[in-house]
């Protein structure tokens, strides 16, 4: 087929994108949640130390860090509460699912 005929071929489609926009961000969020859950299971004292560090920051930096780390901080506070264990796990799982649902890449229309 000549070059001119190939350019005029109506059946030829544009190449499909190989990656949905936002999938890298979603992968990062899933990885952060994986690290959080691993620390929660293996070394909760590390999360205690991180929370103490967060609370020890100057007010402006503490507010900024609360905004940046809000889902993870809320999950930690829920797990650190005095609720029954199954309720704590359920709340953490709910926070993870909602946050990953919000972070999931959406297909373009």
FENNORGI-V839638 format. One record per residue. N is the residue number from 1. RES is the residue in one small letter. PSI is psi in whole degrees, 0 to 359 (NA if undefined). NEAR is the number of other ideal C-beta (glycine too) atoms within 8 Angstrom. Layout:
n & res & psi & near
N & RES & PSI & NEAR
N & RES & PSI & NEAR
//
This chain:
n & res & psi & near
1 & x & 134 & 4
2 & x & 167 & 5
3 & x & 320 & 5
4 & x & 317 & 6
5 & x & 324 & 8
6 & x & 325 & 9
7 & x & 332 & 6
8 & x & 0 & 6
9 & x & 115 & 8
10 & x & 343 & 4
11 & x & 350 & 4
12 & x & 128 & 5
13 & x & 161 & 5
14 & x & 146 & 3
15 & x & 141 & 4
16 & x & 144 & 5
17 & x & 146 & 5
18 & x & 345 & 3
19 & x & 135 & 6
20 & x & 132 & 9
21 & x & 134 & 6
22 & x & 354 & 10
23 & x & 333 & 9
24 & x & 317 & 7
25 & x & 317 & 9
26 & x & 318 & 12
27 & x & 320 & 8
28 & x & 315 & 8
29 & x & 318 & 11
30 & x & 321 & 9
31 & x & 320 & 8
32 & x & 320 & 9
33 & x & 322 & 12
34 & x & 317 & 8
35 & x & 319 & 8
36 & x & 312 & 12
37 & x & 322 & 10
38 & x & 314 & 8
39 & x & 323 & 11
40 & x & 322 & 11
41 & x & 321 & 5
42 & x & 316 & 5
43 & x & 74 & 6
44 & x & 339 & 8
45 & x & 331 & 6
46 & x & 319 & 8
47 & x & 325 & 12
48 & x & 315 & 9
49 & x & 320 & 8
50 & x & 320 & 8
51 & x & 320 & 11
52 & x & 321 & 8
53 & x & 317 & 8
54 & x & 316 & 12
55 & x & 340 & 7
56 & x & 356 & 5
57 & x & 157 & 9
58 & x & 154 & 5
59 & x & 315 & 6
60 & x & 315 & 6
61 & x & 325 & 8
62 & x & 317 & 11
63 & x & 316 & 8
64 & x & 317 & 8
65 & x & 327 & 10
66 & x & 320 & 10
67 & x & 317 & 7
68 & x & 321 & 6
69 & x & 22 & 9
70 & x & 309 & 8
71 & x & 319 & 9
72 & x & 322 & 10
73 & x & 318 & 11
74 & x & 320 & 9
75 & x & 320 & 13
76 & x & 315 & 12
77 & x & 322 & 8
78 & x & 319 & 12
79 & x & 333 & 12
80 & x & 357 & 7
81 & x & 177 & 7
82 & x & 15 & 2
83 & x & 168 & 8
84 & x & 153 & 5
85 & x & 317 & 6
86 & x & 328 & 6
87 & x & 318 & 8
88 & x & 313 & 12
89 & x & 318 & 9
90 & x & 317 & 8
91 & x & 318 & 12
92 & x & 315 & 13
93 & x & 319 & 8
94 & x & 317 & 8
95 & x & 317 & 12
96 & x & 312 & 12
97 & x & 317 & 8
98 & x & 315 & 8
99 & x & 317 & 11
100 & x & 329 & 12
101 & x & 322 & 7
102 & x & 324 & 6
103 & x & 347 & 9
104 & x & 140 & 8
105 & x & 142 & 9
106 & x & 139 & 6
107 & x & 137 & 5
108 & x & 146 & 5
109 & x & NA & 2
//
